[in-house]
Amino acid sequence: MPDFIEVFRFIRNKECSIGLMRFNHRFVGHTLEKPYEDNIRFHSSIPTGVFKFDKYTSRRYGVTVRLVIPHRDNIIIHPGNSSKDSSGCILVGEYDRLYRIKNSRIVFGSFQKMIKDTFYGLIKITDI
């Protein structure tokens, strides 16, 4: 059975989208993305839906997952604290305040441990 990532976005505004993420039903942390802008590369959060992912090693962030999103390339999950730290990827950390997350490297490190035996799976992104 493939591994499963869930992202539940609960804040969406003109600055960013904030949600929470689970991996195989275990809480990982909070997420931060750019606001949704018609799935425009480098400027938009990911559309809602179910997508495939595979394990990926980034030169900058190490082991993570790469999402297969239509009309998009190189969408990964990585650390960062504001939407300025992303070109359309999903940032993971702890909710800090509107428009920001914190402790992203710590939370990302925990996520890396969770996915160490993962090779592929599905990610479901939902706006609630």
C-alpha positions as CSV (number, residue, x, y, z in Angstrom):
1,M,0.0,0.0,0.0
2,P,1.4,3.4,-0.9
3,D,2.2,6.0,1.8
4,F,-0.2,8.9,2.2
5,I,0.3,12.6,2.9
6,E,-2.7,14.8,3.7
7,V,-2.7,18.6,3.7
8,F,-5.7,20.4,5.2
9,R,-5.5,24.1,4.4
10,F,-7.5,26.2,6.9
11,I,-6.3,29.7,6.2
12,R,-6.3,31.1,2.7
13,N,-5.8,34.8,2.0
14,K,-3.9,37.1,-0.5
15,E,-0.6,36.5,1.3
16,C,-0.5,32.7,1.8
17,S,-2.3,29.4,2.5
18,I,-1.7,27.7,5.9
19,G,-2.7,24.2,6.8
20,L,-1.6,21.1,8.6
21,M,0.1,18.0,7.3
22,R,-0.2,14.3,8.2
23,F,1.9,11.4,7.0
24,N,0.2,8.1,7.2
25,H,-2.3,9.6,9.7
26,R,0.5,11.0,11.9
27,F,0.7,14.7,12.5
28,V,3.8,16.2,10.9
29,G,3.4,20.0,11.3
30,H,1.8,23.0,9.8
31,T,2.2,24.0,6.1
32,L,2.6,27.3,4.4
33,E,2.2,27.9,0.7
34,K,1.8,30.9,-1.6
35,P,-1.8,31.9,-2.2
36,Y,-3.7,30.1,-5.0
37,E,-3.3,31.9,-8.4
38,D,-4.7,29.5,-11.0
39,N,-1.8,27.0,-10.6
40,I,0.7,29.5,-12.1
41,R,4.3,28.2,-11.9
42,F,6.4,29.8,-9.2
43,H,3.4,32.0,-8.0
44,S,0.6,29.7,-6.9
45,S,-0.1,27.2,-4.2
46,I,-0.9,23.7,-5.4
47,P,-4.5,23.1,-6.4
48,T,-6.7,20.8,-4.3
49,G,-6.9,17.2,-5.3
50,V,-5.0,13.9,-5.0
51,F,-1.6,13.6,-6.6
52,K,1.3,11.2,-6.8
53,F,4.6,11.8,-5.0
54,D,8.0,10.0,-5.0
55,K,11.0,10.2,-2.8
56,Y,13.5,12.8,-4.0
57,T,16.9,14.0,-2.9
58,S,17.3,17.7,-3.2
59,R,20.8,19.2,-3.4
60,R,19.7,22.0,-1.0
61,Y,17.3,20.1,1.4
62,G,18.4,16.5,1.2
63,V,15.8,13.7,1.2
64,T,12.2,14.8,0.7
65,V,9.3,14.1,-1.6
66,R,8.5,15.5,-5.1
67,L,4.9,16.0,-6.0
68,V,3.6,15.2,-9.5
69,I,1.3,18.2,-10.2
70,P,-0.1,18.9,-13.7
71,H,1.6,21.8,-15.4
72,R,4.1,22.2,-12.6
73,D,7.7,21.0,-12.1
74,N,9.9,20.3,-9.1
75,I,7.3,20.8,-6.4
76,I,8.7,19.5,-3.1
77,I,8.2,19.7,0.6
78,H,10.9,21.7,2.3
79,P,11.7,24.0,5.2
80,G,10.9,27.8,5.2
81,N,9.2,30.4,7.2
82,S,7.2,32.6,4.9
83,S,5.8,32.5,1.3
84,K,8.9,34.3,0.2
85,D,10.8,31.1,0.9
86,S,8.8,29.2,-1.7
87,S,8.5,29.1,-5.4
88,G,5.2,27.2,-5.3
89,C,6.4,24.3,-3.0
90,I,5.0,23.3,0.4
91,L,6.8,24.6,3.4
92,V,6.5,22.7,6.7
93,G,7.0,24.0,10.3
94,E,5.0,25.1,13.3
95,Y,2.2,27.8,13.0
96,D,3.7,31.0,14.3
97,R,1.3,33.8,13.3
98,L,-0.7,34.9,10.3
99,Y,1.6,34.6,7.2
100,R,4.4,32.7,9.0
101,I,5.6,29.4,10.4
102,K,8.6,28.7,12.6
103,N,10.9,25.9,13.5
104,S,10.8,24.7,10.0
105,R,14.2,22.9,10.0
106,I,13.2,20.9,13.1
107,V,9.8,19.9,11.7
108,F,11.3,19.1,8.3
109,G,14.0,16.9,10.1
110,S,11.2,15.0,11.7
111,F,9.4,14.6,8.4
112,Q,12.6,13.3,6.8
113,K,12.7,10.6,9.5
114,M,9.1,9.7,8.8
115,I,9.7,9.2,5.1
116,K,13.0,7.3,5.4
117,D,11.4,4.0,4.2
118,T,9.1,5.7,1.6
119,F,9.6,5.4,-2.1
120,Y,6.3,6.7,-3.5
121,G,2.7,7.5,-2.5
122,L,-0.2,9.8,-2.8
123,I,-0.8,13.3,-1.4
124,K,-4.3,14.7,-0.9
125,I,-4.7,18.5,-0.6
126,T,-8.0,19.8,0.8
127,D,-9.2,23.3,1.6
128,I,-11.4,23.2,4.8
